[in-house]
Amino acid sequence: MGGKHTDSVRISRNADLYRRYIQESRGEFTVARDQYVRPRTGWFSDRSVCYLAAGRPVITQETGFSKFLPTGEGLFSFSTMEDILEAIDTIESDYSGSCRSAREVAAEYFAAEKVIASLMERAGL
């Protein structure tokens, strides 16, 4: 999973460029800010959701989100270098399966219909 540096400002200025960038990526690796990691806030990036929805595996630093989201197939959390290497091995051993799993996580936990229905129910609407 080698990477290259891309100008994030240029990519994020245009929704089509941003979508294409994510769709052409092999996956996402994210290191979270310490303010989310130490207190285990459960923070999860909206960008990671975009990767999952595009069927791209995500490896992201554990912030407590694994209490709410399944990890180990398509979405991987890490706390140690060993966790990262294990996630990469899993992804590389079955990349197409990891992509399918990523898409399934997005559909199950982030589909607009499900998220909005849950919000409305909790708001009593």
Accessible surface in RSA format (square Angstrom, percent):
REM  Atomic radii and reference values for relative SASA: ProtOr
REM  Chains: A
REM  Algorithm: Lee & Richards
REM  Probe-radius: 1.40
REM  Slices: 20
REM RES _ NUM      All-atoms   Total-Side   Main-Chain    Non-polar    All polar
REM                ABS   REL    ABS   REL    ABS   REL    ABS   REL    ABS   REL
RES MET A   1    83.65  43.3  19.92  13.2  63.73 151.7  24.24  20.6  59.41  78.7
RES GLY A   2    84.27 103.9   0.00   N/A  84.27 103.9  43.99 120.7  40.28  90.2
RES GLY A   3    79.26  97.7   0.00   N/A  79.26  97.7  37.76 103.6  41.50  93.0
RES LYS A   4   178.79  87.2 148.01  90.8  30.78  73.3 101.47  91.3  77.33  82.4
RES HIS A   5   176.26  96.3 141.24  98.2  35.02  89.6 105.39 108.6  70.88  82.5
RES THR A   6    32.21  22.9  16.69  16.9  15.52  37.0  19.29  25.9  12.93  19.5
RES ASP A   7    76.25  53.4  69.00  68.7   7.25  17.1  28.42  66.9  47.82  47.7
RES SER A   8    81.17  68.6  73.54  98.1   7.63  17.6  49.06 104.5  32.11  45.0
RES VAL A   9    81.29  53.5  80.40  72.8   0.89   2.1  81.29  70.6   0.00   0.0
RES ARG A  10   121.20  50.9 119.35  60.8   1.85   4.4  55.97  76.5  65.23  39.5
RES ILE A  11    12.98   7.4  12.98   9.7   0.00   0.0  12.98   9.3   0.00   0.0
RES SER A  12    74.20  62.7  47.00  62.7  27.20  62.7  31.23  66.5  42.97  60.2
RES ARG A  13   191.28  80.3 150.78  76.9  40.50  96.4  59.71  81.6 131.56  79.7
RES ASN A  14    66.91  46.1  62.02  59.9   4.89  11.8  11.86  28.5  55.05  53.2
RES ALA A  15    74.51  68.5  57.57  88.8  16.94  38.5  62.87  88.5  11.64  30.8
RES ASP A  16    81.02  56.8  78.46  78.1   2.55   6.0  18.02  42.4  63.00  62.8
RES LEU A  17    50.89  28.3  49.80  35.6   1.09   2.7  49.80  35.0   1.09   2.9
RES TYR A  18    66.15  30.9  66.15  37.6   0.00   0.0  55.03  41.4  11.13  13.7
RES ARG A  19   124.42  52.2 120.47  61.4   3.95   9.4  46.13  63.0  78.29  47.4
RES ARG A  20   113.15  47.5 112.65  57.4   0.51   1.2  38.60  52.8  74.55  45.2
RES TYR A  21    77.24  36.1  70.92  40.4   6.32  16.5  44.05  33.1  33.19  40.9
RES ILE A  22     5.49   3.1   5.49   4.1   0.00   0.0   5.49   4.0   0.00   0.0
RES GLN A  23    84.23  47.1  80.37  58.7   3.86   9.2  20.62  43.9  63.61  48.2
RES GLU A  24   134.60  77.3  97.65  73.9  36.95  88.0  47.38  91.6  87.22  71.2
RES SER A  25    21.07  17.8   9.70  12.9  11.38  26.2  14.54  31.0   6.53   9.1
RES ARG A  26   108.05  45.4  97.92  49.9  10.12  24.1  50.00  68.3  58.05  35.2
RES GLY A  27    17.33  21.4   0.00   N/A  17.33  21.4   0.34   0.9  17.00  38.1
RES GLU A  28    10.93   6.3   7.00   5.3   3.93   9.4  10.87  21.0   0.06   0.0
RES PHE A  29   101.79  50.9  74.42  46.1  27.37  71.2  74.42  45.1  27.37  78.3
RES THR A  30    10.61   7.5   7.16   7.3   3.45   8.2  10.61  14.2   0.00   0.0
RES VAL A  31   101.11  66.5  76.09  68.9  25.02  60.3  76.09  66.1  25.02  67.9
RES ALA A  32     9.33   8.6   0.00   0.0   9.33  21.2   1.81   2.5   7.53  19.9
RES ARG A  33   161.13  67.7 152.34  77.7   8.80  20.9  48.08  65.7 113.05  68.5
RES ASP A  34    78.06  54.7  68.79  68.5   9.27  21.9  39.70  93.4  38.36  38.3
RES GLN A  35   101.94  57.0  88.56  64.7  13.38  31.9  34.77  74.0  67.17  50.9
RES TYR A  36    54.12  25.3  54.12  30.8   0.00   0.0  26.41  19.8  27.71  34.2
RES VAL A  37    31.94  21.0  30.03  27.2   1.91   4.6  30.03  26.1   1.91   5.2
RES ARG A  38   178.54  75.0 151.25  77.1  27.30  65.0  67.21  91.9 111.33  67.5
RES PRO A  39    82.03  59.8  49.11  44.8  32.92 119.7  61.23  50.6  20.80 129.3
RES ARG A  40   113.43  47.6 104.66  53.4   8.77  20.9  48.68  66.5  64.76  39.2
RES THR A  41    79.17  56.3  38.72  39.3  40.44  96.4  48.37  65.0  30.80  46.6
RES GLY A  42    17.95  22.1   0.00   N/A  17.95  22.1   3.99  11.0  13.96  31.3
RES TRP A  43    78.26  31.4  67.12  32.5  11.14  26.2  60.31  32.2  17.96  29.1
RES PHE A  44    38.78  19.4  15.01   9.3  23.76  61.8  15.73   9.5  23.05  66.0
RES SER A  45     8.14   6.9   5.27   7.0   2.87   6.6   2.59   5.5   5.55   7.8
RES ASP A  46   118.10  82.7 111.83 111.3   6.27  14.8  43.23 101.7  74.87  74.7
RES ARG A  47    97.76  41.0  96.70  49.3   1.06   2.5  26.95  36.8  70.81  42.9
RES SER A  48     0.00   0.0   0.00   0.0   0.00   0.0   0.00   0.0   0.00   0.0
RES VAL A  49    34.02  22.4  34.02  30.8   0.00   0.0  34.02  29.6   0.00   0.0
RES CYS A  50    52.04  39.4  44.92  50.1   7.12  16.7  10.23  25.9  41.80  45.1
RES TYR A  51    11.18   5.2  11.18   6.4   0.00   0.0   0.31   0.2  10.88  13.4
RES LEU A  52     0.00   0.0   0.00   0.0   0.00   0.0   0.00   0.0   0.00   0.0
RES ALA A  53    47.15  43.4  36.47  56.3  10.67  24.3  36.74  51.7  10.41  27.6
RES ALA A  54    31.10  28.6   5.67   8.7  25.43  57.8  17.78  25.0  13.32  35.3
RES GLY A  55     7.78   9.6   0.00   N/A   7.78   9.6   7.73  21.2   0.04   0.1
RES ARG A  56    56.28  23.6  56.28  28.7   0.00   0.0   0.89   1.2  55.39  33.6
RES PRO A  57     0.35   0.3   0.00   0.0   0.35   1.3   0.00   0.0   0.35   2.1
RES VAL A  58     0.00   0.0   0.00   0.0   0.00   0.0   0.00   0.0   0.00   0.0
RES ILE A  59     1.21   0.7   1.21   0.9   0.00   0.0   1.21   0.9   0.00   0.0
RES THR A  60     3.24   2.3   3.24   3.3   0.00   0.0   1.28   1.7   1.95   3.0
RES GLN A  61    35.23  19.7  34.54  25.2   0.68   1.6   0.84   1.8  34.39  26.1
RES GLU A  62    12.60   7.2  11.00   8.3   1.60   3.8   7.58  14.7   5.02   4.1
RES THR A  63     0.28   0.2   0.28   0.3   0.00   0.0   0.28   0.4   0.00   0.0
RES GLY A  64     0.00   0.0   0.00   N/A   0.00   0.0   0.00   0.0   0.00   0.0
RES PHE A  65     2.90   1.4   2.90   1.8   0.00   0.0   2.90   1.8   0.00   0.0
RES SER A  66    44.53  37.6  24.25  32.4  20.28  46.7   8.51  18.1  36.02  50.5
RES LYS A  67   141.86  69.2 102.79  63.1  39.08  93.0  71.80  64.6  70.07  74.6
RES PHE A  68   136.07  68.1 116.37  72.1  19.70  51.3 124.33  75.4  11.75  33.6
RES LEU A  69    18.00  10.0  13.82   9.9   4.18  10.5  15.84  11.1   2.16   5.8
RES PRO A  70    61.52  44.8  48.22  44.0  13.30  48.4  60.43  49.9   1.10   6.8
RES THR A  71    56.23  40.0  25.03  25.4  31.20  74.4   2.40   3.2  53.83  81.4
RES GLY A  72    35.45  43.7   0.00   N/A  35.45  43.7  26.97  74.0   8.48  19.0
RES GLU A  73   123.17  70.7 116.72  88.3   6.45  15.4  40.70  78.7  82.47  67.3
RES GLY A  74     0.00   0.0   0.00   N/A   0.00   0.0   0.00   0.0   0.00   0.0
RES LEU A  75     0.00   0.0   0.00   0.0   0.00   0.0   0.00   0.0   0.00   0.0
RES PHE A  76    10.91   5.5  10.07   6.2   0.83   2.2  10.91   6.6   0.00   0.0
RES SER A  77    30.74  26.0  16.55  22.1  14.19  32.7   0.00   0.0  30.74  43.1
RES PHE A  78    13.69   6.9  12.36   7.7   1.33   3.5  13.67   8.3   0.03   0.1
RES SER A  79    77.81  65.8  47.32  63.2  30.49  70.2  33.19  70.7  44.62  62.5
RES THR A  80    72.65  51.7  64.94  65.8   7.72  18.4  70.17  94.3   2.48   3.7
RES MET A  81   129.88  67.3 120.17  79.5   9.71  23.1 114.02  96.9  15.86  21.0
RES GLU A  82   130.22  74.8 124.69  94.3   5.52  13.2  40.84  79.0  89.37  73.0
RES ASP A  83    50.35  35.3  45.33  45.1   5.02  11.9   7.97  18.8  42.37  42.3
RES ILE A  84    21.96  12.5  21.96  16.4   0.00   0.0  21.96  15.8   0.00   0.0
RES LEU A  85    99.04  55.2  98.62  70.6   0.42   1.0  98.74  69.3   0.30   0.8
RES GLU A  86   113.19  65.0 108.67  82.2   4.53  10.8  34.86  67.4  78.34  64.0
RES ALA A  87     4.15   3.8   2.06   3.2   2.09   4.7   3.71   5.2   0.44   1.2
RES ILE A  88    47.76  27.2  47.76  35.6   0.00   0.0  47.76  34.4   0.00   0.0
RES ASP A  89    96.49  67.6  91.25  90.8   5.24  12.4  27.08  63.7  69.40  69.2
RES THR A  90    54.17  38.5  49.04  49.7   5.13  12.2  33.61  45.1  20.56  31.1
RES ILE A  91     0.07   0.0   0.07   0.0   0.00   0.0   0.07   0.0   0.00   0.0
RES GLU A  92    76.72  44.0  53.27  40.3  23.46  55.8  30.36  58.7  46.36  37.8
RES SER A  93    95.89  81.0  53.74  71.7  42.15  97.1  49.89 106.2  46.00  64.4
RES ASP A  94    73.58  51.5  68.03  67.7   5.55  13.1  30.03  70.7  43.55  43.4
RES TYR A  95    52.37  24.5  47.54  27.0   4.83  12.6  43.75  32.9   8.62  10.6
RES SER A  96    67.29  56.9  60.59  80.9   6.71  15.4  42.10  89.7  25.19  35.3
RES GLY A  97    10.25  12.6   0.00   N/A  10.25  12.6   8.83  24.2   1.42   3.2
RES SER A  98     7.50   6.3   4.18   5.6   3.32   7.6   2.17   4.6   5.33   7.5
RES CYS A  99    18.37  13.9  17.47  19.5   0.90   2.1  14.97  37.9   3.40   3.7
RES ARG A 100   141.55  59.4 137.10  69.9   4.45  10.6  67.05  91.6  74.50  45.2
RES SER A 101    17.32  14.6  16.67  22.2   0.65   1.5   3.60   7.7  13.72  19.2
RES ALA A 102     0.00   0.0   0.00   0.0   0.00   0.0   0.00   0.0   0.00   0.0
RES ARG A 103   117.55  49.4 117.55  59.9   0.00   0.0  38.93  53.2  78.63  47.7
RES GLU A 104   111.03  63.7 105.78  80.0   5.25  12.5  45.61  88.2  65.43  53.4
RES VAL A 105    10.71   7.1   8.99   8.1   1.73   4.2  10.64   9.2   0.08   0.2
RES ALA A 106     3.45   3.2   2.00   3.1   1.45   3.3   2.00   2.8   1.44   3.8
RES ALA A 107    45.34  41.7  40.48  62.5   4.85  11.0  43.32  61.0   2.01   5.3
RES GLU A 108    96.35  55.3  88.13  66.7   8.22  19.6  25.28  48.9  71.07  58.0
RES TYR A 109    89.79  41.9  73.08  41.6  16.71  43.5  41.37  31.1  48.42  59.7
RES PHE A 110    55.49  27.8  37.42  23.2  18.07  47.0  37.83  22.9  17.66  50.6
RES ALA A 111    26.85  24.7  16.13  24.9  10.71  24.4  26.85  37.8   0.00   0.0
RES ALA A 112    60.71  55.8  50.28  77.6  10.43  23.7  55.27  77.8   5.44  14.4
RES GLU A 113   132.14  75.9 119.84  90.7  12.30  29.3  72.60 140.4  59.54  48.6
RES LYS A 114   100.45  49.0  91.34  56.0   9.10  21.7  75.86  68.3  24.59  26.2
RES VAL A 115    57.94  38.1  53.73  48.6   4.21  10.2  57.86  50.3   0.08   0.2
RES ILE A 116    94.91  54.0  94.91  70.7   0.00   0.0  94.91  68.3   0.00   0.0
RES ALA A 117    58.97  54.2  49.40  76.2   9.56  21.8  55.47  78.1   3.49   9.3
RES SER A 118    45.78  38.7  39.58  52.8   6.20  14.3  28.27  60.2  17.51  24.5
RES LEU A 119    97.52  54.3  94.09  67.3   3.43   8.6  94.39  66.3   3.13   8.4
RES MET A 120    89.98  46.6  88.98  58.9   1.00   2.4  70.23  59.7  19.74  26.2
RES GLU A 121   138.50  79.5 120.94  91.5  17.56  41.8  41.77  80.8  96.73  79.0
RES ARG A 122   176.23  74.0 137.49  70.1  38.75  92.3  75.80 103.6 100.43  60.9
RES ALA A 123    69.04  63.5  33.27  51.3  35.77  81.4  45.23  63.7  23.81  63.1
RES GLY A 124    68.55  84.5   0.00   N/A  68.55  84.5  36.28  99.6  32.27  72.3
RES LEU A 125   154.47  86.0 101.41  72.5  53.06 133.4 130.54  91.7  23.92  64.4
END  Absolute sums over single chains surface
CHAIN  1 A     8098.8       6559.4       1539.4       4376.9       3721.9
END  Absolute sums over all chains
TOTAL          8098.8       6559.4       1539.4       4376.9       3721.9
